[in-house]
Amino acid sequence: PIFGPKSRSCHPLDPAILDPALVEIGRNVVIGFNATIAGHYQERDAWILKKTVIEDEAVIGGNVIIYAGVRVGRGAVIASGAVVLPDTVIGPREFWGGLPAKKINHRG
């Protein structure tokens, strides 16, 4: 219910969704244990609020941090422990990982 009717088949494993009203999660999404997904981040003198979107069939590994304004494309995979910086766009079926997260390859 926290993700809304669009996400009926989402498989969250104890993630922290910090701003549920600003986070949209598609169908058949797997979110790993202890992942954090936010709809905000802080700059020097301001809080920035932006919508974060995770499209259908994405896989978010455990201990991943996703900041505000991120868009994760359909079928994309984010490796465990990655930190996805604000306003990053991850394309469909791309594999990302690292600190900060960057594209590792494209899953054909």
C-alpha positions in Angstrom: 0.0 0.0 0.0 2.9 2.4 0.6 3.8 2.2 -3.0 0.3 2.5 -4.4 -1.7 0.2 -6.7 0.9 0.3 -9.5 3.3 -1.7 -7.4 1.3 -4.7 -6.4 4.0 -7.2 -7.3 7.0 -5.3 -5.8 9.3 -7.4 -3.7 10.8 -5.1 -1.0 13.1 -6.7 1.5 13.1 -4.2 4.4 14.1 -1.1 2.4 13.9 2.4 3.9 11.7 4.6 1.7 12.4 8.0 3.2 9.8 10.0 1.2 7.0 7.7 0.1 5.0 10.5 -1.6 8.0 11.3 -3.8 9.0 7.7 -4.7 7.3 5.8 -7.5 8.1 2.1 -7.9 6.9 0.0 -10.8 5.8 -3.7 -11.1 8.0 -6.7 -10.5 10.7 -4.6 -8.8 13.1 -6.3 -6.3 14.6 -4.1 -3.6 17.4 -5.7 -1.6 17.8 -5.7 2.2 18.6 -2.4 3.8 18.3 -0.4 0.6 17.5 3.3 1.1 15.5 5.3 -1.5 14.9 9.0 -1.0 13.0 11.8 -2.6 15.2 14.5 -1.1 18.8 15.5 -0.5 20.5 18.3 1.2 22.7 21.0 -0.3 24.6 23.6 1.7 21.6 25.8 2.5 18.6 23.9 1.1 16.6 20.7 1.1 15.9 19.6 -2.5 12.7 17.5 -3.1 12.4 15.6 -6.4 10.5 12.6 -7.5 12.5 9.3 -7.7 11.3 6.7 -10.2 12.1 3.0 -10.4 10.5 1.5 -13.4 9.2 -2.1 -13.9 11.4 -5.2 -13.5 14.3 -3.3 -12.0 16.6 -5.0 -9.4 18.0 -2.8 -6.6 20.7 -4.7 -4.6 21.1 -4.7 -0.8 22.6 -1.7 0.9 22.0 0.5 -2.1 21.4 4.3 -1.6 19.3 6.1 -4.2 19.0 9.9 -3.8 16.3 12.2 -5.1 15.7 12.8 -8.8 17.0 9.4 -9.9 15.3 7.5 -12.7 16.0 3.7 -12.9 14.9 2.3 -16.3 13.0 -0.8 -16.9 15.0 -4.0 -16.2 18.0 -2.1 -14.9 20.2 -3.6 -12.1 22.0 -1.7 -9.4 24.7 -3.7 -7.7 24.8 -4.1 -3.9 26.4 -1.3 -2.0 26.1 1.2 -4.8 25.4 4.9 -4.2 23.3 6.5 -6.9 23.8 10.3 -6.9 21.0 12.8 -7.3 19.5 13.3 -10.8 21.2 10.2 -12.2 19.4 8.5 -15.1 19.9 4.8 -15.5 18.8 3.5 -18.8 16.7 0.4 -19.5 18.6 -2.9 -18.9 21.8 -1.2 -17.7 23.9 -2.6 -14.9 25.3 0.0 -12.5 27.5 -0.3 -9.5 30.1 1.5 -7.4 30.6 4.5 -5.2 29.4 6.7 -6.8 27.5 4.4 -9.1 28.4 4.3 -12.7 27.4 2.2 -15.7 29.3 -1.1 -15.8 27.6 -2.6 -18.9 24.3 -3.0 -20.8 22.4 -6.2 -20.4 21.5 -7.2 -23.9 
